[in-house]
């Protein structure tokens, strides 16, 4: 499938979108929310699940009919001729993905003055944008590869799994390297780091 540009470029786009819209939050959320907001495992799990679920449902229930409407509108203006590229106009709504990631990052950067609800809102916006990107990419790949869409539909999924495993390995290596640096540091430095981490975060 790599020889088809119409499949390669949407596949790469979907792989990057999935990494920033899902894997990024899963790989960093557990440590950041525990460190900044002192969340336990259950609270972190709910925070990583509910906003993403809400954003995904909103995108799922709306992205499909929007892309179909764009195809029908294009066909109406062009004597019934339908083109798969007409769906790509909806990709502009996927800009919600980087906007949501930026909102999440800014809120976490200013965690002392911004509550966790800001980061949750950013994750929901990013999930909405990711669902729009997913719907557009899958619908376009299905239309452009008609009448044999099955192997092409599996192509973005394989990239998604590859990126998920890659991000998991990188995150694991980073945490392991951090632990090795802490253990190899002098005892006075280790005690200083432990004392600093154990101190409560002052309230604004």
Residue pairs with C-beta under 8 A, 6 or more apart in sequence:
1 7
1 8
1 11
1 151
1 152
1 155
2 8
4 145
4 152
6 140
6 141
6 144
7 141
7 144
7 145
7 152
7 155
10 137
10 140
10 141
10 156
11 137
11 141
11 155
11 156
11 159
12 159
13 133
13 137
14 133
14 134
14 137
14 156
14 159
14 160
15 156
15 159
15 160
15 162
15 163
17 94
17 97
17 129
17 130
17 133
17 134
18 130
18 134
18 160
18 163
18 164
19 163
19 167
20 97
20 98
20 101
20 126
20 130
21 97
21 100
21 101
21 126
21 127
21 129
21 130
21 133
22 52
22 127
22 130
23 163
23 164
23 167
23 168
24 101
24 167
25 48
25 52
25 104
25 123
25 126
26 48
27 167
27 168
27 170
27 171
28 171
29 44
29 47
29 48
30 44
30 48
32 108
33 39
33 43
33 44
33 47
33 116
33 119
34 40
34 44
36 108
36 111
36 201
37 111
37 115
37 116
38 201
39 47
39 116
47 116
47 119
47 120
48 123
50 120
51 120
51 121
51 123
51 124
51 127
52 123
52 124
52 127
53 127
54 124
54 127
55 100
55 123
55 124
55 125
55 126
55 127
55 128
55 129
55 130
55 131
56 127
56 128
56 130
56 131
58 128
58 131
59 127
59 128
59 129
59 130
59 131
59 132
59 134
59 135
60 131
60 135
63 90
63 93
63 131
63 132
63 134
63 135
63 136
64 135
64 139
66 90
66 93
67 87
67 90
67 135
67 136
67 139
70 86
70 87
70 89
70 90
71 82
71 83
71 84
71 86
71 87
73 86
74 81
74 82
74 83
74 86
75 81
75 82
75 86
84 139
84 140
84 143
84 144
85 140
87 136
87 139
87 140
87 143
88 136
88 140
90 132
90 135
90 136
91 132
91 133
91 136
93 129
93 132
94 129
94 130
94 132
94 133
94 136
95 129
96 125
96 126
96 128
96 129
96 132
97 126
97 129
97 130
97 132
97 133
98 126
98 129
99 125
99 126
99 129
100 122
100 123
100 124
100 125
100 126
100 127
100 128
100 129
101 122
101 126
102 122
103 118
103 119
103 121
103 122
103 125
103 126
104 118
104 119
104 122
104 123
104 126
105 122
106 114
106 118
106 122
107 114
107 116
107 118
107 119
107 121
107 122
108 119
112 201
112 202
112 204
113 204
137 156
138 153
138 156
141 149
141 152
141 153
141 155
141 156
142 149
142 152
142 153
145 152
182 190
182 193
183 190
185 193
